[in-house]
Amino acid sequence: MIRPIELLHSRSVATSGLTSTLITWIPRAKDIVQTEQKRTRAERDAFEHFGNRVSALEPPSPSSTTLPSDYELTRSLDPPPSSPSTTNEIDVIQQAYRDTVLNTTHYEEEYNESLVQNMTIEFGENLTTAITTHSQLNPSLQQAVIQSATAASIRRARFSNRLDDEIATLTDVEQTLTTTIKRFKQVTERPRHQQSIEDLQETHQELTTCLKTCEQLIEERQTQRTDGYTAEARTDGIVDLQEYLYCSLDVTYPVLVDATTVLEHCTTACRRVEDELVLRL
């Protein structure tokens, strides 16, 4: 039997073992998620502290626990002549927002918005107008601010839970791929032309196991991607979590890219073993 030149050449070159450097995107993704988690929790706490400070203001005692409509809120804040005390209370709300929400360590880097811009995104235009342009603090306004601060804090708590899940997934996938790479290196360490047919068959079986592991990771991540839409932390708008988190990377789906890279190396090695077996039989 005449052996194709390319097959003869492939036998003389030992298969390059996979190294952990092939897992290039998952570590970067983990760094991004951990940073996002730290910032999300800081914002969650900031809004909670802001709400507590507004709640502690005197003398208003809320007459209703429900959030007023935009019309009611606007009318309730069409103020009579202001007094120094009520003006000061409104000023205190704005200052509390600066001391808490706008004072998070990442605020300028992440947002760099004015108080009005940021508050409008978080609380809506009507409530922001009431806080920044009116002079009288009343129970309805106080309750509206407290409820909005609580909602902003809750949004971030929910988003933080999604980030916990993402970090856990990235960690699990990285460990699985690292184990798969080690297994791959072990079974491809010995050149194919030095292995018996029985050894080659065993190598093929091991490589097939590595392949199936990668395929399973990819399938699971595809499912997570499909189900991965979540409420964005600031506005409750629905976003693709991975697109949201990894927009700064050159790849949108780091797990899929790394798992596919390992899969391709396993597939190539598996085919070379099959070619060697064909040559022997």
Secondary structure, DSSP 4 states (H G I P E B T S, - for coil): -PPPHHHHHHHHSPPPPP-GGG--SHHHHHHHHHHHHHHHHHHHHHHHHHHHHHHT-SS---S-SSPPPHHHHHHHTS-SS--HHHHHHHHHHHHHHHHTGGGSTTHHHHT---HHHHHHHHH-HHHHHHHHH-----HHHHHHHHHHHHHHHHHHHHHHHHHHHHHHHHHHHHHHHHHHHHHHHHHHSS-GGGS-HHHHHHHHHHHHHHHHHHHHHHHHHHHHHHT-EEE-TTT--EEEHHHHHSTTSS-S-HHHHHHHHHHHHHHHHHHHHHHHHHHH-
